């Protein structure tokens, strides 16, 4: 695997109101890695969408790393659906790295495994680099 020069990650955004922190590390000018830690629920779901859209660029790539999320409310799946729809529309190739809490919700809300998922960052980058895929929309009504 090749070595990438990673920019210094931004300090996590402290936000006691939302109980979640968001940081972005740019592995290249075309590939941000958005890392989220803490708890995601209805009180901060909009922050996830805002952060995900703020760092995406049409025709580029993105990794959404939720591996440090300790709680993921079922309603937050709608955030992932919203991001997926926007990314499909903007031709953003993306991969999600879920925590066990996120994976539990995905097993219920995304049984067809339509969202692009990797177990860790190297696997996510490999997916983006080596396996161009057809982006899929997730049916939120399921």
Helices and strands as residue ranges (DSSP letters): E 20-28, E 31-40, H 45-54, E 61-72, G 74-76, H 77-89, E 93-98, H 100-109, E 117-118, H 121-130
